[in-house]
Amino acid sequence: MSKRKSFVLRIDPVVFKQIEKWADDEFRSVNGQLEWIINKSLKDAKRLPKHKEKPKQ
């Protein structure tokens, strides 16, 4: 299993509620939905590497 970076996110309660509803509609957790949104945005902006880079240790 790959390691994941944890961080605190401050978000407007109204925005959070909408993300929570969207996640529920797609049977995802809020965390999973946020990760999906971020990955899709990076892919659409062509900022996501084609092959996953291994982080340097």
N, C-alpha and C positions, 0 to 999 in steps of 0.2 A: 504494500500500500504506500502511495506517495505521501510525503509529508506536506502539510498545509500550514500556511502562515496565518496566525490568529491576530486579530486587531479589533479595536473598539470602533464602532461606527455611530456617529450622532446623526439622526435623521428626523425630519419633521414627522410628527405623529400621523398626519393625514396621508403623507406619502407611504409611511410604513403600513398603514391600514390597507392601502391599495395594493401594495406588494404582497401583503399577507393574503388578501382575497385572490389575487392573481395566482399565487403559489397554490392555494387551496384548489382553485379551478383546474390546475394542471397536476394535482397530486404530488406536489413538491413541498419541501420545507421552505421556510423563508430564506434560510441560508442557501439552499440549493437553487432557489429562484434568483437570488442576487448573483450567485456564481454564474448561472446561465445567462442573465442579462449582461454581466460584465464580459463573459467570453464571446457572446454574440456581437456586442459592440466592438470589441477588439478585432474580431474576425471581419466584420463589415468595414472597419477602418483599415483593414489590411495591416494590422499591427500585431497580429498573433503569428508566431513562427509556424511554418508549415510542419516542422518536426519539433516535438517538445524538446527543449534544451534541458540538459541535466544541470541543476544548480552546482556551482563551484563550492567545494567544502573548504 
